[in-house]
Every structure is written in C-alpha cells, then in structure tokens.
Amino acid sequence: MARKSKKKVATGKLPSALAPIIVICILVLGFGRPIVSSARVVYEDVNLMLTPSVEKTYEYAAKHFDAIHASDYDRERAEKLFDRVYAMDPEHPFIQHQRARIAFLKGDLLVARMRADDAVAQGSTPSSLYLRGLIKGYLGDYAGAATDYEMYLRTDSSNWAALTDYAWVLIKDGRPYDALVSVDWGLMSWPDNPWLLNMRAAILFEIGRYDEARSAAYAAQDAVAKISEADWSVAYPGNDPRIASAGIDTLSTTIDTNIHRIEVAMENVKNTMQ
Amino acid sequence: MKSKRLSRTEIISFVVAVIALAMLLGTSHHKPVASSEVRFADRSATGLGLIPASCPSSPSYSGQCTPPSQPSSGCVIQANPSSITAGSQVVISWSSVSNYADPYTRSISPTIGAVSWSGSQSVAPNTTTTYTMTGTHANSGSNFSCSTTVTVTGGTCTPQYYCTGNDLYYTNASCSNSLVQACAWGCSYGACLIPPEPTGEITANPALVRSGRTSQITWEAENVESCTVTEDNPDINDSWTGATGTRTSSAIMQLTTYTLRCIDLTGEEFLDYAKVNVIPIWEEQ
C-alpha cells in the first residue's frame, strides 16, 4: 500500500508559523510604549525583590515622578515606591519632600502640609520651603506662605516661579506693592514670562493703574501664545506632562478673562468721568 | 460537515494576542491624573485671575524651573507713590539678587541704611530725594545699584537739626536737607552726643615698703586715647605706657610718687597719683 504523501500543498496563504510573530510585531509597533513601560515596571519590581535597596527604590520612584521624561511618568507608581522608601528609611533625604509633592498634587493639602513641615525640618533642600509656601498658599495661609517664600528666595532670588508665587501670596495678603517689586524683579530676567506678566497685570489693576495693567495683560496674552507644552510641563514638574495642554488653557483663559475685566473697568471709569 | 479544529500555531497566536491585549489594557489604566494645581486659578481682591507657577523643583533634578540668566543691574527699587506733598509718607520697596552660598551686603541711602535682599519701608522725605540701593558681593567684591526718585512738592519747613542713625542733618526753611556731621559717639535729639567721661586710677601695693624693696604699680583707665605712668624718684627710672597695666617698680629707697597721666577723647589731660613710702630706719644716737 502506498504511503500518503505528507507534503503540504501551497494554498497561497501565509505560513501559520508567522502568525504569532506578525501579531507581536503589530502590537509592539502600535502599542510599544506601554508594553515597554510595563516591562520596565516588571523589571524594577524583580530587581527590587532580588536586591532590595533604599537608594534604588528612591531612584526608581524619582524617575516615575519626573515630567521631563514623560514616558516614565507614573505618579501612582512613584507614590507607591516613595512610601516604600519611607517605610524603609523615614530619614532618607528628600523623601518627605517628594511625598509632600505627591500629596499636594493629589489635593491632600493637610497631609501635604505635614510632610512639608517634616521636609523643612529635615533641611535637605531649600526647595522644601518653596513647596511648603505653595501648600500654605493653597490652604489660604498667605502670610505664612510669604514667609516661606522669602526664606526660599534668599537661597535663589532669581527663581521666576518662586517670584511669581511669592507675588501671588503677597497680593492675597494685601501687599500689592511688595508683590509688584517681586514680579518686576522676575521680569528683568524673563520679560516674556506669561505667569509673571499676568501677575503684574493683576497687581497693577489692584492698585488702580489700569493702563499699565492692560499693557501687561496683553503682553501676557502674547507670551502665552508662544509657550509650548514642554515649557508648561517644566513649570509644573510634578504634574503629568500628558495634560500640559489643560494647564496652558487655564493660563490662557485666565489672561483673556483678565483683559476683559480690565477693559470693562476702564470703560466704567471713562463713563463715570464723562 | 467536519468541524474545523484550531491548529497549534493558531492557538499560540491567539494566546499571544490575548496576553498582549491584557498588557495593553493593564497599562491603559495609567491615565493622565489631574493634579490639584492644573486648573487652579485664584482671584485678587478686585476679581482678576492669578495663576501661580507652582514649581518647586524636584530635589533629584534641580533646575527644572529653567535656571535664569542674572539681570545686569542686580536690584529693583520702587517708590509708591512716586510723587508726594511735603509731610506725606511714601513706601520704598526693593528686591535684589541673592545667593545663599555667596552673600551680598546691601544698603539703601539716604536714611534707610542696611537692608536684606527684599523688603519695604516707609519714609517721609521733605524734599525731592533719590533713594539708591547698593549691594556688594562678599567674595568677588562685585556690586550693583539701582535707584528711584521721590518727587516732593509744596510745603515749607521749620529749620531744625535732626538725627538719622549716627548722622546729624539740617533742614532749612525750603525743606532742603543737608548732612552736618557724622557723629562719632551717636546722635540724639538733633545733636551729636558728647564723648563719654574718662575714668582712671593708679594704685601702689604695698604703699609702704622697706628701703630697697619694690611695690606693684597698677593702673586702669577708660575712654582715653593714651596714658603714661612716670615717677619723681631721681634714683630710679620707671616709665610705662598703656591704658591699663600692672608693673613692678624699681627698688625704692625714698618716698616716690607715681603719676598716671591720660589724654581723654577730647584731647584733655587728667591725672591720678599713687605714693610709695619707705619705712624709716631708726638709729640709736
């Protein structure tokens, strides 16, 4: 009896052995980043399990909390790892600072305030004073925030963001002239900074200098049109860089609204004088 | 009709696809998380929107908030308001470069004096005044300055002397101020304070000695420019200088007077004395 030939007959279809390879290639090309990111997380967890280390845990946490490397940004993972570092070494430099930043970004302001107090007491970085000032500002303790900003700015008086936020709490604390000095000082280095320009407009409006307020507001509008998402994500280093456009929108909308309010006020003044 | 069974290859492909999909879904929960400050906008008292920068740099990656270039002038100073009538107050506000590791010393003239890197102060100039802030870098010696002018209009003044710090000024009827004198010992109520009274004393111990013995001479003076100690004994030659001192005299064989002579801060002289007597030797006749 003749044996049946096992030779396959070509049908014109792809060899089935290639099918899984093609699937994998499609998925990697289409969704490579999250797959690689997941693989990196698995790698980190395995690495930490095999060779547990406070420093390595902190390094991984900081990497996931960095807006500059958007692909690695993962606040929840960063929080988990920072909590792990804190559990292993509560005195680790910067750990309470980082945990305070996370609590602040989550909106847990009271928790953030407590951790920021620890960070300031620890004294690892003057940036903790800035952070605590920010938290106090969000909590409405403007006088307390101003004190923290003043102390921080002694270490770096040229930090435009600190000058912006210092001016913010000063104007809220009823000190518009001091706020104006802070903003003007910052504008000497960054004349096109929209945060500073918007703050300047608000301050000048506050003290009745409407013409100058309008000029500053329009300058802020021009400046915000030029700002890129990359610039914005740097301005909020703890924030998710993938929602940078929302932050720019907030700034842009606020400036537009301010221009409108200033012009309405100027019109009212003109009508009153006629 | 025969049912089609999946080949091994097709099963593997399906499993791989499911795993890949699971991984994709597993990472898709990592959605952008809205942060508290993203949509935060505060309001000033007059209703304008304030947007904080919210940029406390990560301590792991310093300089995330774009390190700036240093401005050329180093400071900014403002006067609010910039024009007043005589007798009114004006707030001088200032801000300047600072560096924690390498500090500056700063001052504002006239009248305000040494200041910190930022602050404000009320002043009431009687005449148009330019307030100048200067700063000197502690290590390099480099400096910066900036100024603002307060224009004063109207008013007349009572001519008088007044003090600002340790300096004596004079205001005339036209409200023009001029520096009269930098007082060496302070200024109060429109006059320089007089220098403190000098004090001094000289003692000899013992004051009564056997012939040929010595005595310890001690003197102390305050608020003086210089002092000398001399004696009137022709047999010895003791002479010392200094505002304070303790010295052993030469062998004394007759009554000797030590004189402390000091020149005080006004150039006047004052004196004090200490005598050393000799116990007489009785001789039978």
Interface residues (C-beta under 8 A of the other chain):
Chain A: S16 A17 A19 P20 V23 I24 L27 F31 P34 I35 S37 S38 A62 F65 D66 A67 I68 D74 R75 E76 P93 F94 H97 Q98 R101 F104 L105 K106 G107 L109 S124 T125 P126 S127 S128 Y130 L131 L134 G137 Y138 E150 L153 R154 T155 D156 S157 S158 N159 W160 A161 A162 T164 D165 W168 I171 K172 G174 Y177 D178 L180 V181 S182 D184 W185 M188 S189 W190 W195 N198 M199 A201 A202 I203 F205 E206 I207 D231 V234 A235 Y236 P237 G238 N239 D240 R242 I243 A246 G247 T250 L251 T254 I255 T257 N258 R261 I262
Chain B: S7 T9 E10 I12 S13 V16 A17 A20 L21 M23 L24 G26 T27 S28 H30 P32 V33 A34 S35 S36 E37 V38 R39 F40 A41 D42 S44 A45 T46 G47 L48 G49 L50 I51 P52 A53 S54 C55 P56 S57 S58 P59 S60 Y61 S62 Q64 C65 T66 P67 P68 S69 Q70 P71 S73 C75 V76 I77 Q78 N80 V91 S93 W94 S95 S96 V97 S98 N99 Y100 S116 W117 S118 S120
